[in-house]
Amino acid sequence: MDAKTPSDSHVTLVDQMQVTDANLMGNVHGGVVMKMVDNAAGLAAMKHSGGAVVTAAMDEMSFLEPVYVGDVVTVKASVNEAFSTSMEIGVRVETEDVRTREVRHTSSAYLVFVALDEQGKPRGIPPIEPETDEERQRQSEARLRREARLARKDAIDRARRR
């Protein structure tokens, strides 16, 4: 399987937040942002794998700033690292106040997707070949996060067997 670059999987989604996206505080509901993040990450994973994928995990979702009704939200996603059947997608969320033109980084997240074959079973995916120092750093950090996820899963499995 030929390697792909992170830019091969890059996805950008843009939407203006509406009143129907608001929570009880009058800001945009975090779940609305999370859905946008999952959609963008899923598209990036599909572009990389060339087929169906399923969300396996969302970790390190951070809400750095509130998102307001009327803001234009831009969600950028791309594959940080590809493993045998799974891949980590990095997502950055920015908002723009169209009146003031102020742009803010409001959220970040890392998601893991698994590529599926026609029977719904995990299937192999192409490796990632980073082109820039930033992409190499993101790949290295993705490997560390994967090690931490697997270690946490192993520790939980051991605790349950006691």
N, CA, C and O of each residue as an XYZ file, in Angstrom:
648
protein
N       0.846     -1.174      0.000
C       0.000      0.000      0.000
C       0.895      1.243      0.000
O       1.803      1.352      0.824
N       0.647      2.162     -0.905
C       1.445      3.384     -0.982
C       1.120      4.319      0.167
O      -0.038      4.486      0.550
N       2.171      4.927      0.712
C       1.994      5.892      1.800
C       1.272      7.135      1.285
O       1.339      7.477      0.104
N       0.581      7.798      2.210
C      -0.081      9.066      1.904
C       0.460     10.129      2.850
O       0.984      9.820      3.920
N       0.327     11.366      2.444
C       0.760     12.477      3.289
C      -0.419     12.979      4.117
O      -1.574     12.752      3.753
N      -0.135     13.659      5.227
C      -1.239     14.257      5.994
C      -2.086     15.211      5.149
O      -3.299     15.301      5.338
N      -1.445     15.922      4.220
C      -2.228     16.861      3.399
C      -3.208     16.139      2.472
O      -4.195     16.734      2.040
N      -2.951     14.868      2.163
C      -3.890     14.088      1.351
C      -5.227     13.900      2.054
O      -6.254     13.709      1.402
N      -5.215     13.955      3.390
C      -6.434     13.703      4.156
C      -7.067     14.978      4.700
O      -8.106     14.917      5.358
N      -6.465     16.119      4.440
C      -6.929     17.366      5.063
C      -8.375     17.683      4.677
O      -8.770     17.573      3.517
N      -9.156     18.084      5.697
C     -10.557     18.462      5.519
C     -10.792     19.765      6.262
O     -10.279     19.956      7.364
N     -11.568     20.665      5.661
C     -12.003     21.886      6.323
C     -13.516     21.994      6.192
O     -14.057     21.971      5.087
N     -14.197     22.112      7.337
C     -15.643     22.330      7.357
C     -15.900     23.706      7.950
O     -15.241     24.097      8.913
N     -16.849     24.446      7.386
C     -17.178     25.791      7.861
C     -18.691     25.900      7.999
O     -19.441     25.475      7.120
N     -19.132     26.485      9.132
C     -20.571     26.674      9.348
C     -20.764     27.863     10.284
O     -19.951     28.102     11.177
N     -21.847     28.602     10.070
C     -22.195     29.690     10.977
C     -23.143     29.153     12.033
O     -24.114     28.468     11.712
N     -22.863     29.463     13.289
C     -23.660     28.970     14.401
C     -24.982     29.736     14.495
O     -25.025     30.961     14.372
N     -26.053     28.979     14.716
C     -27.407     29.513     14.741
C     -27.978     29.443     16.158
O     -27.388     28.829     17.046
N     -29.117     30.071     16.353
C     -29.800     30.049     17.647
C     -30.101     28.611     18.063
O     -30.043     28.291     19.251
N     -30.419     27.746     17.112
C     -30.732     26.350     17.437
C     -29.512     25.582     17.944
O     -29.660     24.469     18.449
N     -28.303     26.152     17.821
C     -27.075     25.525     18.314
C     -26.754     25.922     19.751
O     -25.785     25.433     20.330
N     -27.569     26.813     20.331
C     -27.260     27.382     21.654
C     -27.621     26.429     22.793
O     -28.545     25.622     22.696
N     -26.841     26.561     23.888
C     -27.141     25.830     25.118
C     -27.907     26.750     26.076
O     -28.299     27.850     25.688
N     -28.122     26.318     27.305
C     -28.879     27.115     28.267
C     -28.171     28.411     28.658
O     -28.813     29.343     29.141
N     -26.860     28.478     28.454
C     -26.101     29.690     28.754
C     -26.166     30.703     27.604
O     -25.733     31.846     27.750
N     -26.705     30.276     26.471
C     -26.785     31.163     25.323
C     -25.578     31.071     24.403
O     -25.518     31.752     23.380
N     -24.612     30.225     24.769
C     -23.452     29.965     23.902
C     -23.744     28.721     23.070
O     -24.755     28.049     23.275
N     -22.861     28.425     22.142
C     -23.039     27.219     21.327
C     -22.766     25.999     22.205
O     -21.779     25.956     22.939
N     -23.631     25.035     22.119
C     -23.544     23.806     22.891
C     -22.280     23.034     22.495
O     -21.973     22.890     21.312
N     -21.555     22.541     23.505
C     -20.341     21.774     23.244
C     -20.586     20.566     22.367
O     -19.716     20.178     21.587
N     -21.753     19.969     22.483
C     -22.094     18.813     21.658
C     -22.173     19.153     20.177
O     -21.870     18.316     19.327
N     -22.578     20.378     19.866
C     -22.614     20.822     18.466
C     -21.190     20.869     17.911
O     -20.928     20.420     16.796
N     -20.286     21.417     18.706
C     -18.879     21.482     18.294
C     -18.301     20.073     18.165
O     -17.585     19.774     17.210
N     -18.618     19.212     19.132
C     -18.110     17.836     19.081
C     -18.603     17.097     17.838
O     -17.855     16.325     17.240
N     -19.845     17.328     17.451
C     -20.368     16.683     16.242
C     -19.612     17.173     15.010
O     -19.273     16.382     14.129
N     -19.352     18.466     14.949
C     -18.584     19.006     13.818
C     -17.185     18.398     13.787
O     -16.673     18.061     12.719
N     -16.571     18.260     14.956
C     -15.234     17.665     15.061
C     -15.265     16.224     14.559
O     -14.406     15.821     13.775
N     -16.250     15.447     15.007
C     -16.363     14.048     14.589
C     -16.607     13.937     13.091
O     -16.040     13.063     12.435
N     -17.442     14.812     12.546
C     -17.704     14.791     11.097
C     -16.442     15.089     10.297
O     -16.136     14.383      9.336
N     -15.711     16.125     10.684
C     -14.494     16.484      9.954
C     -13.447     15.380     10.071
O     -12.804     15.017      9.086
N     -13.283     14.851     11.278
C     -12.301     13.781     11.482
C     -12.681     12.535     10.693
O     -11.819     11.877     10.111
N     -13.969     12.213     10.675
C     -14.420     11.057      9.910
C     -14.156     11.202      8.424
O     -13.774     10.240      7.757
N     -14.359     12.406      7.905
C     -14.073     12.644      6.486
C     -12.579     12.512      6.197
O     -12.189     11.941      5.178
N     -11.747     13.039      7.092
C     -10.296     12.913      6.912
C      -9.887     11.442      6.938
O      -9.063     11.009      6.132
N     -10.464     10.676      7.864
C     -10.151      9.244      7.962
C     -10.598      8.502      6.699
O      -9.892      7.618      6.214
N     -11.766      8.861      6.170
C     -12.245      8.227      4.939
C     -11.352      8.565      3.759
O     -11.073      7.705      2.924
N     -10.898      9.825      3.682
C      -9.998     10.216      2.598
C      -8.699      9.426      2.668
O      -8.173      8.987      1.645
N      -8.182      9.247      3.888
C      -6.923      8.514      4.035
C      -7.100      7.026      3.720
O      -6.292      6.438      3.001
N      -8.159      6.424      4.262
C      -8.331      4.976      4.135
C      -8.997      4.551      2.833
O      -8.878      3.400      2.412
N      -9.694      5.484      2.203
C     -10.369      5.165      0.953
C     -11.639      4.368      1.127
O     -12.052      3.655      0.212
N     -12.267      4.476      2.283
C     -13.504      3.733      2.488
C     -14.130      4.022      3.834
O     -13.859      5.039      4.471
N     -14.977      3.093      4.246
C     -15.745      3.254      5.483
C     -14.839      3.247      6.713
O     -13.835      2.537      6.765
N     -15.220      4.057      7.698
C     -14.501      4.137      8.976
C     -15.524      4.269     10.097
O     -16.684      4.609      9.866
N     -15.068      3.992     11.314
C     -15.906      4.176     12.481
C     -15.068      4.865     13.556
O     -13.874      4.599     13.691
N     -15.705      5.750     14.316
C     -15.025      6.410     15.422
C     -14.788      5.387     16.521
O     -15.728      4.741     16.984
N     -13.535      5.236     16.940
C     -13.196      4.308     18.019
C     -12.972      5.045     19.330
O     -13.249      4.505     20.401
N     -12.473      6.272     19.255
C     -12.195      7.029     20.482
C     -12.094      8.512     20.159
O     -11.685      8.905     19.067
N     -12.477      9.320     21.134
C     -12.225     10.753     21.086
C     -11.554     11.081     22.401
O     -12.132     10.889     23.471
N     -10.327     11.577     22.317
C      -9.665     11.936     23.564
C      -9.035     13.311     23.460
O      -8.823     13.842     22.370
N      -8.751     13.853     24.583
C      -8.146     15.171     24.680
C      -8.959     16.254     23.977
O      -8.397     17.188     23.404
N     -10.282     16.125     24.024
C     -11.140     17.190     23.496
C     -11.081     18.342     24.478
O     -11.483     18.205     25.634
N     -10.581     19.468     24.021
C     -10.475     20.622     24.916
C     -11.309     21.774     24.371
O     -11.340     22.034     23.168
N     -11.983     22.453     25.292
C     -12.768     23.636     24.960
C     -12.023     24.818     25.567
O     -12.091     25.052     26.773
N     -11.316     25.556     24.728
C     -10.441     26.626     25.185
C     -11.162     27.960     25.341
O     -10.817     28.762     26.209
N     -12.153     28.189     24.508
C     -12.915     29.439     24.483
C     -14.355     29.107     24.128
O     -14.601     28.115     23.442
N     -15.314     29.912     24.577
C     -16.699     29.666     24.169
C     -16.903     30.003     22.687
O     -16.166     30.795     22.099
N     -17.911     29.384     22.120
C     -18.336     29.683     20.753
C     -19.697     30.346     20.885
O     -20.554     29.872     21.631
N     -19.896     31.438     20.165
C     -21.121     32.215     20.291
C     -22.011     32.059     19.067
O     -21.534     31.817     17.959
N     -23.316     32.203     19.289
C     -24.263     32.222     18.186
C     -23.849     33.352     17.244
O     -23.562     34.463     17.688
N     -23.821     33.066     15.960
C     -23.394     34.030     14.949
C     -21.956     33.828     14.515
O     -21.581     34.256     13.423
N     -21.127     33.177     15.356
C     -19.742     32.906     14.973
C     -19.692     31.988     13.764
O     -20.542     31.114     13.597
N     -18.688     32.195     12.924
C     -18.402     31.264     11.847
C     -17.340     30.309     12.381
O     -16.248     30.731     12.761
N     -17.669     29.018     12.407
C     -16.781     28.000     12.950
C     -16.091     27.278     11.800
O     -16.733     26.818     10.857
N     -14.772     27.190     11.901
C     -13.967     26.454     10.929
C     -13.312     25.287     11.649
O     -12.618     25.471     12.650
N     -13.537     24.086     11.134
C     -12.983     22.864     11.710
C     -12.009     22.278     10.696
O     -12.379     21.983      9.560
N     -10.750     22.113     11.126
C      -9.713     21.566     10.257
C      -9.245     20.234     10.826
O      -8.946     20.128     12.016
N      -9.185     19.214      9.965
C      -8.803     17.879     10.410
C      -7.851     17.239      9.414
O      -7.958     17.458      8.207
N      -6.910     16.440      9.936
C      -6.046     15.628      9.081
C      -5.462     14.484      9.896
O      -5.435     14.528     11.126
N      -4.999     13.465      9.194
C      -4.441     12.287      9.845
C      -3.058     12.627     10.398
O      -2.191     13.124      9.679
N      -2.866     12.346     11.702
C      -1.561     12.538     12.334
C      -0.675     11.309     12.163
O       0.525     11.425     11.916
N      -1.286     10.122     12.299
C      -0.542      8.874     12.183
C      -1.504      7.764     11.802
O      -2.670      7.770     12.196
N      -0.997      6.808     11.026
C      -1.774      5.639     10.626
C      -1.080      4.400     11.167
O       0.134      4.244     11.036
N      -1.860      3.530     11.770
C      -1.350      2.270     12.296
C      -1.822      1.165     11.345
O      -2.066      1.467     10.176
N      -1.962     -0.050     11.756
C      -2.319     -1.094     10.797
C      -3.749     -0.951     10.281
O      -3.978     -1.014      9.073
N      -4.715     -0.758     11.184
C      -6.116     -0.598     10.768
C      -6.739      0.673     11.324
O      -7.853      1.037     10.950
N      -6.023      1.346     12.214
C      -6.561      2.547     12.853
C      -5.698      3.754     12.530
O      -4.570      3.625     12.053
N      -6.250      4.927     12.800
C      -5.503      6.164     12.560
C      -5.946      7.217     13.554
O      -7.100      7.239     13.983
N      -5.010      8.100     13.919
C      -5.352      9.230     14.774
C      -5.528     10.456     13.900
O      -4.711     10.744     13.025
N      -6.615     11.170     14.156
C      -6.923     12.396     13.428
C      -6.804     13.555     14.408
O      -7.373     13.507     15.499
N      -6.077     14.585     14.030
C      -5.998     15.812     14.814
C      -6.979     16.827     14.264
O      -7.107     16.989     13.050
N      -7.676     17.517     15.174
C      -8.697     18.487     14.758
C      -8.488     19.803     15.500
O      -8.254     19.819     16.709
N      -8.576     20.890     14.766
C      -8.483     22.237     15.341
C      -9.740     23.005     14.963
O     -10.156     23.009     13.804
N     -10.346     23.660     15.965
C     -11.560     24.440     15.750
C     -11.234     25.907     15.994
O     -10.670     26.268     17.027
N     -11.597     26.746     15.030
C     -11.430     28.195     15.162
C     -12.775     28.857     14.905
O     -13.592     28.360     14.129
N     -12.990     29.986     15.569
C     -14.201     30.757     15.306
C     -13.822     32.146     14.840
O     -12.769     32.680     15.188
N     -14.705     32.713     14.048
C     -14.528     34.094     13.617
C     -15.800     34.861     13.905
O     -16.896     34.448     13.524
N     -15.638     35.991     14.586
C     -16.741     36.935     14.759
C     -16.764     37.753     13.477
O     -15.846     38.532     13.222
N     -17.801     37.584     12.669
C     -17.814     38.224     11.349
C     -17.921     39.742     11.439
O     -17.570     40.440     10.487
N     -18.398     40.263     12.565
C     -18.498     41.719     12.719
C     -17.134     42.341     12.999
O     -16.785     43.377     12.434
N     -16.363     41.691     13.886
C     -15.071     42.260     14.290
C     -13.899     41.636     13.546
O     -12.787     42.162     13.583
N     -14.142     40.518     12.870
C     -13.124     39.733     12.152
C     -12.137     39.052     13.113
O     -11.101     38.550     12.678
N     -12.452     39.032     14.421
C     -11.588     38.366     15.396
C     -11.688     36.850     15.216
O     -12.782     36.287     15.178
N     -10.515     36.196     15.104
C     -10.437     34.742     14.975
C      -9.834     34.190     16.260
O      -8.809     34.673     16.741
N     -10.492     33.162     16.807
C     -10.012     32.548     18.044
C      -9.910     31.034     17.878
O     -10.763     30.415     17.241
N      -8.857     30.439     18.456
C      -8.733     28.980     18.533
C      -9.586     28.552     19.723
O      -9.259     28.870     20.867
N     -10.676     27.834     19.463
C     -11.630     27.526     20.532
C     -11.588     26.085     21.022
O     -11.953     25.820     22.168
N     -11.156     25.155     20.191
C     -11.141     23.745     20.600
C     -10.085     22.977     19.821
O      -9.686     23.355     18.720
N      -9.649     21.884     20.437
C      -8.772     20.912     19.786
C      -9.196     19.532     20.235
O      -9.749     19.365     21.322
N      -8.934     18.539     19.391
C      -9.273     17.166     19.752
C      -8.425     16.193     18.951
O      -7.909     16.508     17.879
N      -8.303     15.002     19.514
C      -7.682     13.868     18.828
C      -8.693     12.743     18.826
O      -9.262     12.408     19.865
N      -8.917     12.157     17.661
C      -9.858     11.058     17.522
C      -9.161      9.878     16.875
O      -8.226     10.043     16.091
N      -9.629      8.683     17.212
C      -9.116      7.460     16.607
C     -10.240      6.842     15.789
O     -11.360      6.681     16.275
N      -9.934      6.500     14.556
C     -10.876      5.837     13.663
C     -10.297      4.509     13.223
O      -9.081      4.352     13.111
N     -11.183      3.552     12.972
C     -10.793      2.249     12.436
C     -11.427      2.115     11.065
O     -12.612      2.396     10.889
N     -10.631      1.682     10.092
C     -11.135      1.442      8.738
C     -11.833      0.088      8.703
O     -11.361     -0.877      9.303
N     -12.969      0.021      7.991
C     -13.760     -1.204      7.920
C     -13.879     -1.702      6.490
O     -13.938     -0.917      5.544
N     -13.913     -3.035      6.350
C     -14.162     -3.634      5.040
C     -15.668     -3.792      4.829
O     -16.462     -3.318      5.641
N     -16.055     -4.450      3.754
C     -17.471     -4.591      3.412
C     -18.255     -5.403      4.449
O     -19.472     -5.259      4.564
N     -17.552     -6.257      5.205
C     -18.197     -7.064      6.233
C     -18.189     -6.377      7.602
O     -18.643     -6.954      8.590
N     -17.675     -5.150      7.656
C     -17.619     -4.427      8.916
C     -16.454     -4.826      9.799
O     -16.459     -4.534     10.995
N     -15.458     -5.488      9.233
C     -14.264     -5.922      9.965
C     -13.125     -4.934      9.695
O     -13.062     -4.342      8.618
N     -12.224     -4.756     10.670
C     -11.081     -3.857     10.443
C     -10.265     -4.287      9.232
O     -10.064     -5.476      8.985
N      -9.797     -3.287      8.482
C      -8.985     -3.565      7.289
C      -7.745     -2.679      7.305
O      -7.710     -1.645      7.972
N      -6.751     -3.096      6.573
C      -5.491     -2.355      6.504
C      -5.640     -1.008      5.828
O      -6.504     -0.807      4.974
N      -4.767     -0.085      6.234
C      -4.771      1.267      5.667
C      -3.344      1.669      5.295
O      -2.384      1.085      5.797
N      -3.203      2.662      4.419
C      -1.864      3.104      4.029
C      -1.141      3.790      5.192
O      -1.777      4.389      6.059
N       0.184      3.698      5.204
C       0.951      4.448      6.206
C       0.951      5.937      5.891
O       0.592      6.355      4.790
N       1.357      6.724      6.870
C       1.483      8.181      6.701
C       2.954      8.511      6.459
O       3.851      7.961      7.098
N       3.166      9.408      5.535
C       4.517      9.887      5.250
C       4.534     11.412      5.415
O       4.195     12.143      4.485
N       4.927     11.885      6.597
C       4.923     13.333      6.827
C       5.917     14.046      5.909
O       6.952     13.493      5.537
N       5.576     15.288      5.554
C       6.429     16.075      4.661
C       7.129     17.229      5.369
O       8.158     17.710      4.894
N       6.582     17.682      6.507
C       7.134     18.845      7.190
C       7.556     18.473      8.604
O       7.181     17.418      9.114
N       8.335     19.341      9.231
C       8.730     19.119     10.620
C       7.509     19.082     11.530
O       7.446     18.266     12.449
N       6.539     19.959     11.281
C       5.320     19.972     12.092
C       4.570     18.654     11.957
O       4.091     18.117     12.956
N       4.456     18.120     10.741
C       3.774     16.841     10.530
C       4.532     15.695     11.199
O       3.911     14.775     11.732
N       5.864     15.738     11.177
C       6.656     14.713     11.858
C       6.449     14.791     13.369
O       6.383     13.760     14.038
N       6.347     16.005     13.910
C       6.096     16.186     15.336
C       4.710     15.653     15.708
O       4.550     14.983     16.729
N       3.721     15.952     14.883
C       2.361     15.466     15.137
C       2.320     13.941     15.083
O       1.617     13.313     15.875
N       3.067     13.341     14.158
C       3.139     11.886     14.060
C       3.768     11.295     15.325
O       3.264     10.315     15.874
N       4.858     11.888     15.779
C       5.541     11.421     16.985
C       4.630     11.509     18.208
O       4.562     10.574     19.007
N       3.934     12.628     18.350
C       3.014     12.806     19.477
C       1.841     11.830     19.389
O       1.360     11.356     20.418
N       1.374     11.524     18.180
C       0.275     10.560     18.004
C       0.705      9.178     18.489
O      -0.086      8.456     19.096
N       1.942      8.816     18.223
C       2.445      7.519     18.698
C       2.458      7.475     20.224
O       2.115      6.453     20.819
N       2.851      8.580     20.859
C       2.854      8.637     22.324
C       1.438      8.523     22.885
O       1.211      7.810     23.863
N       0.493      9.219     22.271
C      -0.898      9.128     22.730
C      -1.434      7.709     22.556
O      -2.183      7.222     23.404
N      -1.056      7.042     21.462
C      -1.506      5.655     21.243
C      -0.942      4.743     22.336
O      -1.665      3.914     22.888
N       0.336      4.896     22.646
C       0.933      4.099     23.725
C       0.179      4.313     25.031
O      -0.083      3.358     25.763
N      -0.170      5.561     25.325
C      -0.900      5.868     26.560
C      -2.296      5.245     26.538
O      -2.741      4.701     27.549
N      -2.996      5.318     25.392
C      -4.330      4.712     25.292
C      -4.264      3.205     25.506
O      -5.082      2.637     26.230
N      -3.271      2.550     24.864
C      -3.143      1.098     24.993
C      -2.751      0.699     26.414
O      -3.234     -0.311     26.926
N      -1.881      1.479     27.054
C      -1.479      1.188     28.432
C      -2.670      1.342     29.378
O      -2.852      0.524     30.279
N      -3.480      2.382     29.179
C      -4.667      2.591     30.004
C      -5.653      1.438     29.827
O      -6.204      0.932     30.804
N      -5.873      1.024     28.573
C      -6.769     -0.108     28.302
C      -6.247     -1.369     28.968
O      -7.026     -2.111     29.565
N      -4.963     -1.630     28.882
C      -4.364     -2.812     29.501
C      -4.526     -2.776     31.018
O      -4.862     -3.793     31.626
N      -4.294     -1.625     31.631
C      -4.432     -1.485     33.087
C      -5.879     -1.732     33.524
O      -6.117     -2.384     34.541
N      -6.830     -1.221     32.770
C      -8.242     -1.434     33.096
C      -8.600     -2.911     32.954
O      -9.290     -3.469     33.807
N      -8.132     -3.548     31.871
C      -8.407     -4.976     31.685
C      -7.821     -5.800     32.824
O      -8.470     -6.731     33.300
N      -6.606     -5.478     33.273
C      -5.990     -6.203     34.391
C      -6.785     -5.992     35.670
O      -6.983     -6.934     36.437
N      -7.240     -4.774     35.907
C      -8.016     -4.478     37.128
C      -9.347     -5.233     37.127
O      -9.808     -5.654     38.188
N      -9.950     -5.407     36.003
C     -11.236     -6.111     35.913
C     -11.090     -7.619     36.138
O     -12.040     -8.282     36.553
N      -9.912     -8.152     35.865
C      -9.671     -9.594     36.050
C      -9.386     -9.951     37.499
O      -9.356    -11.135     37.837
N      -9.178     -8.980     38.354
C      -8.857     -9.260     39.772
C     -10.019     -9.797     40.513
O      -9.913    -10.080     41.706
